[in-house]
């Protein structure tokens, strides 16, 4: 089977779905790989790097003509759609619940499409879990961005002129991104606190050195498949009341909370921001899905009430080399799971297939 690698066209996107090393691995397994000119250039992989490992580099039209499977990081663009043909397979991020029109257009082409962000959080799918691999990097980068914007240092420093106290960092959400943010902030020397409505995250946060602020959710089930469910206003109010003291004393706040297929929960209001320390910084990692912070705006830095609010979308793209390497390995593992003896093997009883299959030969299964 032939795998086609398309250059990403989303503004600001620097990742590529398959790196030269992973292309080499595919070829060793009997696949052929064809890539669009400069598909990996923004991730610092040249056409020559691909050609050295046996990849055919050509124009976009020919990639679509030749490939059985099209792989991308982002959903297909409007410019991609005319090139798809019946029976072709698309694998990449798709977000079908947010892109119903795109799903319909792909279905009209009678393609089969898998959404990598819907990989279930189960042990045998860990090496395919795109959200985890990319969120891990995003959590790291969010701390670095916040540290750069903060006009003070993170660690305790004792000098002849006096002692500098360590910065205080508060992290909302103890998923993959939150855990990496905790680890990174601790390595930089900050005092770290973290909160999550899921009580089972307490042990993980504390194992990395954070003080955990636990919300009383009673006997409510607020987790599903490794993700937080949409919380009631009562639970969000309890969280605000519990966290306020830490929020108002924090130098850097990082919010990571997302709900699968829903708008991001509102965790910090403008009224709370008014009571924060002047000079404090907030990095809203959920800004692309509506934001956890009332005043955050996508890809903008907002300064209000003495607080700097950074709403940076697509953080993994800022670490394009590593992000591409990890994403490509996720794709490699998924395709090797999906293809048996050179043929696509779709077992809809399998949890991984059931979770990710959005369109099968033009039939929409998720929308």
C-alpha positions as CSV (number, residue, x, y, z in Angstrom):
1,X,0.0,0.0,0.0
2,X,1.1,3.6,-0.7
3,X,1.0,6.2,2.1
4,X,0.7,9.8,0.9
5,X,2.1,12.7,3.1
6,X,0.5,16.1,2.5
7,X,2.0,19.4,3.4
8,X,0.1,21.2,6.1
9,X,-1.6,24.5,5.1
10,X,-3.1,25.6,8.4
11,X,-1.6,29.1,9.2
12,X,1.2,28.7,11.7
13,X,1.4,24.9,11.4
14,X,4.9,23.6,11.2
15,X,4.4,19.9,11.8
16,X,4.4,17.1,9.3
17,X,2.5,13.8,9.6
18,X,5.4,11.5,8.7
19,X,9.1,12.2,9.3
20,X,11.9,10.7,7.1
21,X,12.8,8.2,9.9
22,X,9.2,7.0,10.1
23,X,9.0,6.9,6.3
24,X,12.0,4.6,6.4
25,X,10.3,2.4,9.0
26,X,7.2,2.2,6.8
27,X,9.3,1.2,3.7
28,X,11.0,-1.4,5.7
29,X,7.6,-2.9,6.5
30,X,6.7,-3.1,2.8
31,X,4.8,0.2,2.4
32,X,5.6,2.7,-0.3
33,X,5.6,6.4,0.7
34,X,5.0,9.4,-1.5
35,X,5.3,13.0,-0.2
36,X,4.4,16.4,-1.4
37,X,7.2,18.8,-2.1
38,X,8.4,20.5,1.1
39,X,5.9,18.6,3.2
40,X,8.4,18.5,6.1
41,X,10.4,21.7,5.4
42,X,8.8,23.7,8.3
43,X,9.9,20.8,10.6
44,X,13.4,21.1,9.2
45,X,13.1,17.9,7.1
46,X,14.1,18.5,3.5
47,X,12.9,16.7,0.3
48,X,16.4,15.3,0.1
49,X,16.0,13.8,3.6
50,X,12.9,11.9,2.4
51,X,14.4,10.9,-0.9
52,X,17.4,9.4,0.8
53,X,15.2,6.9,2.6
54,X,13.3,5.9,-0.5
55,X,10.3,8.3,-0.5
56,X,9.0,9.6,-3.8
57,X,8.6,13.4,-3.6
58,X,6.2,14.9,-6.1
59,X,3.4,17.5,-6.3
60,X,0.2,17.4,-4.3
61,X,-2.0,16.1,-7.2
62,X,0.2,13.1,-7.8
63,X,0.4,12.3,-4.1
64,X,-3.4,12.0,-4.1
65,X,-3.4,10.1,-7.4
66,X,-0.9,7.5,-6.1
67,X,-1.6,7.1,-2.4
68,X,-4.1,4.6,-0.9
69,X,-3.8,6.3,2.5
70,X,-3.5,10.0,2.9
71,X,-2.0,11.2,6.3
72,X,-2.1,14.7,7.7
73,X,-1.8,16.4,11.1
74,X,-4.8,18.7,10.6
75,X,-8.2,18.0,9.0
76,X,-8.3,18.2,5.2
77,X,-8.5,21.7,3.8
78,X,-10.9,22.9,1.2
79,X,-8.1,22.8,-1.3
80,X,-7.5,19.1,-0.4
81,X,-11.1,18.0,-1.0
82,X,-11.2,18.0,-4.8
83,X,-8.2,15.5,-4.9
84,X,-9.8,12.8,-2.8
85,X,-11.1,9.8,-4.7
86,X,-13.5,7.0,-3.9
87,X,-12.0,4.3,-1.7
88,X,-9.2,6.4,-0.5
89,X,-8.4,6.4,3.3
90,X,-7.7,9.6,5.3
91,X,-5.9,9.4,8.7
92,X,-5.3,12.5,10.8
93,X,-7.0,14.9,13.2
94,X,-10.5,15.4,12.1
95,X,-12.7,16.7,15.0
96,X,-15.9,15.4,13.4
97,X,-18.3,16.9,16.0
98,X,-16.9,20.4,15.3
99,X,-16.6,19.9,11.5
100,X,-19.9,18.4,10.3
101,X,-19.7,20.1,6.9
102,X,-16.2,18.7,6.3
103,X,-17.3,15.2,7.3
104,X,-20.2,15.5,4.8
105,X,-17.9,16.6,2.0
106,X,-15.5,13.7,2.7
107,X,-18.4,11.3,2.8
108,X,-19.6,12.6,-0.6
109,X,-16.2,11.5,-2.0
110,X,-16.8,8.0,-0.6
111,X,-13.6,7.9,1.4
112,X,-12.9,6.1,4.6
113,X,-11.7,8.5,7.4
114,X,-10.2,7.9,10.8
115,X,-9.9,10.6,13.5
116,X,-6.6,10.2,15.4
117,X,-7.9,12.5,18.3
118,X,-10.5,9.8,19.1
119,X,-8.0,7.1,19.9
120,X,-9.4,5.5,23.1
121,X,-7.3,5.9,26.3
122,X,-6.6,2.2,26.7
123,X,-3.3,0.5,27.4
124,X,-2.9,-1.2,24.0
125,X,-3.5,2.1,22.2
126,X,-1.0,4.2,24.1
127,X,1.5,4.2,21.3
128,X,-1.1,5.6,19.0
129,X,-2.4,8.3,21.3
130,X,-1.9,11.6,19.5
131,X,-3.6,13.8,22.1
132,X,-1.2,12.5,24.8
133,X,2.0,12.8,22.7
134,X,1.1,16.4,21.6
135,X,-0.3,17.5,24.9
136,X,2.9,16.4,26.6
137,X,4.9,18.8,24.5
138,X,2.2,21.6,24.8
139,X,2.3,21.4,28.6
140,X,6.1,21.9,28.6
141,X,5.9,24.8,26.1
142,X,3.1,26.6,28.1
143,X,5.4,26.8,31.1
144,X,8.3,28.1,29.0
145,X,6.1,30.8,27.4
146,X,4.7,31.7,30.8
147,X,8.2,31.9,32.3
148,X,9.3,34.2,29.5
149,X,6.4,36.5,30.0
150,X,6.8,36.6,33.8
151,X,8.9,39.5,35.0
152,X,10.5,37.4,37.8
153,X,12.5,34.2,38.0
154,X,11.2,30.8,39.0
155,X,13.7,29.4,41.5
156,X,14.6,30.5,45.0
157,X,17.8,32.5,44.8
158,X,20.0,33.6,47.7
159,X,22.2,36.6,46.9
160,X,24.4,39.0,48.8
161,X,21.7,41.6,48.3
162,X,18.9,39.4,49.7
163,X,16.8,36.3,49.0
164,X,14.5,36.0,46.0
165,X,11.5,33.9,46.8
166,X,10.5,31.2,44.2
167,X,7.6,31.9,41.9
168,X,4.2,30.4,42.6
169,X,2.6,28.4,39.8
170,X,-1.0,27.2,39.7
171,X,-2.1,24.6,37.2
172,X,-5.7,23.8,36.3
173,X,-6.2,20.3,34.9
174,X,-4.0,17.3,35.7
175,X,-4.2,15.5,32.4
176,X,-1.1,14.9,30.2
177,X,-0.5,18.6,29.6
178,X,-1.0,19.5,33.2
179,X,1.3,16.8,34.5
180,X,4.1,17.9,32.1
181,X,3.4,21.5,33.1
182,X,3.8,20.5,36.8
183,X,7.1,18.7,36.1
184,X,8.5,21.5,34.0
185,X,7.6,24.2,36.6
186,X,9.1,22.2,39.4
187,X,12.3,21.6,37.4
188,X,12.6,25.4,37.0
189,X,12.3,25.8,40.8
190,X,8.7,27.1,41.3
191,X,6.3,26.3,44.1
192,X,3.5,24.4,42.3
193,X,-0.1,23.9,43.1
194,X,-2.6,22.0,40.9
195,X,-6.3,21.3,40.8
196,X,-8.6,19.0,38.9
197,X,-12.2,18.0,39.5
198,X,-11.2,14.3,39.1
199,X,-10.0,13.0,42.5
200,X,-8.0,10.2,40.9
201,X,-5.5,12.8,39.6
202,X,-4.4,13.7,43.1
203,X,-1.8,11.0,43.4
204,X,-0.2,11.8,40.0
205,X,0.0,15.6,40.8
206,X,1.6,15.0,44.2
207,X,4.1,12.4,42.8
208,X,5.5,15.3,40.7
209,X,5.8,17.6,43.7
210,X,2.6,19.7,43.4
211,X,0.3,20.5,46.2
212,X,-3.1,19.2,45.1
213,X,-6.3,21.3,45.6
214,X,-9.1,18.7,45.7
215,X,-12.6,19.7,44.8
216,X,-15.4,18.0,46.7
217,X,-17.6,16.5,43.9
218,X,-19.5,14.1,46.2
219,X,-20.3,10.8,44.6
220,X,-20.7,12.3,41.1
221,X,-18.9,10.4,38.3
222,X,-17.0,13.1,36.5
223,X,-14.5,11.0,34.4
224,X,-15.0,9.1,31.2
225,X,-12.4,7.3,29.1
226,X,-9.6,9.1,30.8
227,X,-11.1,12.6,30.3
228,X,-13.1,14.9,32.5
229,X,-16.8,15.1,31.8
230,X,-18.6,18.4,31.5
231,X,-18.9,19.7,35.1
232,X,-22.0,21.2,36.6
233,X,-22.0,24.9,37.5
234,X,-22.1,23.8,41.2
235,X,-18.8,21.9,40.8
236,X,-17.2,24.7,39.0
237,X,-18.3,27.1,41.7
238,X,-16.8,24.8,44.4
239,X,-13.6,24.7,42.4
240,X,-13.4,28.5,42.2
241,X,-14.0,28.9,45.9
242,X,-11.4,26.3,46.8
243,X,-8.7,27.7,44.4
244,X,-9.3,31.5,44.8
245,X,-6.6,32.0,47.5
246,X,-4.0,30.2,45.4
247,X,-5.1,32.0,42.3
248,X,-4.8,35.4,43.9
249,X,-1.3,34.6,45.1
250,X,0.0,32.9,41.9
251,X,2.6,34.4,39.7
252,X,1.8,32.1,36.7
253,X,-1.4,30.2,36.1
254,X,-1.8,27.6,33.3
255,X,-5.2,26.3,32.4
256,X,-5.4,23.0,30.5
257,X,-9.0,21.8,31.0
258,X,-10.8,20.4,28.0
259,X,-14.0,18.3,27.6
260,X,-14.1,16.0,24.6
261,X,-16.4,17.3,21.9
262,X,-17.5,20.3,24.0
263,X,-16.6,23.9,24.6
264,X,-13.8,24.3,27.2
265,X,-15.1,24.9,30.7
266,X,-14.9,28.5,32.1
267,X,-12.6,28.3,35.1
268,X,-11.4,31.8,35.6
269,X,-13.7,34.9,35.4
270,X,-12.8,38.5,34.9
271,X,-13.9,39.2,38.5
272,X,-11.3,36.7,39.7
273,X,-8.6,38.2,37.4
274,X,-9.3,41.6,39.0
275,X,-8.2,40.1,42.4
276,X,-4.9,38.6,41.1
277,X,-1.5,40.0,41.7
278,X,-0.3,42.7,39.3
279,X,2.3,41.3,37.0
280,X,0.8,37.8,37.1
281,X,0.6,35.8,33.9
282,X,-2.1,33.3,32.7
283,X,-1.5,30.9,29.8
284,X,-4.8,29.5,28.5
285,X,-4.1,26.3,26.7
286,X,-7.8,25.8,26.0
287,X,-8.2,29.0,24.1
288,X,-8.8,27.3,20.7
289,X,-11.9,25.5,22.1
290,X,-13.5,28.6,23.8
291,X,-11.0,29.1,26.6
292,X,-10.8,28.4,30.3
293,X,-10.3,32.1,31.0
294,X,-12.9,34.8,30.4
295,X,-10.6,37.4,28.7
296,X,-8.3,35.1,26.7
297,X,-8.3,35.5,22.9
298,X,-6.8,33.0,20.3
299,X,-3.2,33.9,19.4
300,X,-3.3,37.2,21.3
301,X,-1.8,38.6,24.4
302,X,-4.3,40.5,26.5
303,X,-3.2,42.7,29.4
304,X,-6.1,43.5,31.7
305,X,-6.3,44.5,35.4
306,X,-2.5,44.2,35.6
307,X,-2.5,40.6,34.4
308,X,-1.1,39.2,31.2
309,X,-3.3,36.6,29.5
310,X,-1.7,34.5,26.8
311,X,-4.0,32.6,24.5
312,X,-1.7,30.6,22.3
313,X,-3.2,28.0,19.9
314,X,-1.4,25.0,18.5
315,X,1.4,24.9,21.1
316,X,2.9,21.6,19.7
317,X,3.7,23.4,16.4
318,X,6.1,25.6,18.3
319,X,8.1,22.4,18.9
320,X,7.7,21.1,15.4
321,X,10.6,18.7,15.3
322,X,9.7,16.8,18.4
323,X,6.0,17.1,17.8
324,X,6.3,15.7,14.2
325,X,8.5,12.8,15.5
326,X,5.9,11.8,18.1
327,X,2.9,12.3,15.8
328,X,4.6,10.3,13.0
329,X,5.2,7.4,15.4
330,X,1.6,7.5,16.5
331,X,0.6,7.3,12.8
332,X,3.0,4.5,12.2
333,X,1.7,2.4,15.0
334,X,-2.0,3.1,14.0
335,X,-1.4,2.1,10.3
336,X,0.5,-1.0,11.3
337,X,-2.4,-2.0,13.5
338,X,-4.9,-1.2,10.7
339,X,-3.2,-2.9,7.8
340,X,-2.8,-6.7,7.7
341,X,-1.0,-8.5,4.9
342,X,-1.1,-5.4,2.7
343,X,-4.8,-4.8,3.1
344,X,-7.0,-2.6,5.2
345,X,-8.5,-4.6,8.0
346,X,-11.5,-2.8,9.6
347,X,-12.9,-4.7,12.5
348,X,-15.6,-2.5,13.9
349,X,-15.9,-4.6,17.0
350,X,-12.4,-3.6,18.0
351,X,-12.4,-0.7,20.5
352,X,-9.7,1.2,18.6
353,X,-11.4,1.0,15.2
354,X,-14.8,1.7,16.8
355,X,-13.5,4.8,18.5
356,X,-11.7,6.3,15.5
357,X,-13.7,5.3,12.4
358,X,-15.7,8.4,11.3
359,X,-16.5,7.5,7.7
360,X,-16.5,4.1,6.0
361,X,-16.8,4.2,2.2
362,X,-18.9,7.3,2.4
363,X,-21.1,6.3,5.2
364,X,-20.9,8.7,8.2
365,X,-20.6,6.9,11.5
366,X,-19.8,9.9,13.8
367,X,-21.0,13.5,13.5
